[in-house]
Amino acid sequence: MEDWTIPDDRITASSSSGDKLAKKGRLNNNNAWQAASETNAWIEVDLGESTVVSGVITQGAFGWYVKHYKVAYKKQPSSDYEYVMDGNGDNKVFIGNFDVHTPVSNMFDESVSATVVRIEPNKWHHHVAMRLEYSGCRRG
């Protein structure tokens, strides 16, 4: 995402506040995505084709950041969402950011092959706002 290989129109969200659109949620961008509503907020990226993803890097923005989140993905555009799991087979809750500037990397216990990857914040500081990048992306 950060290198712009993903077009803006393939980055979407549950909602956006003002001009803080999903497409602005790229890591190290001078702007960011901010949800208009924190309830069931999400941001997702359509990878265009099956891609192996091994982790996610997140950053906050504007004095706000996501502290905890889950990662959901689709194996195919028409399939249901599945969650990245922890070692016990439960939906993994990732530890996110603790400030607005420092990128935080989280690797999955097992890489996933996905066409769509979604971040679902479930704990945040003030508001849901973030910048992100996926790790280990290689075409499946």
Secondary structure, DSSP 8 states (H G I E B T S, - for coil): -TTS-S-GGGEEES--BTTB-GGG-BTT-SS-EE-S--TT--EEEEEEEEEEEEEEEEE-BTTBEEEEEEEEEESSTTS--EE-B-TTSSB--EE--SSSS--EEEEEEEEEEEEEEEEEEEEEESS-EEEEEEES-EE-
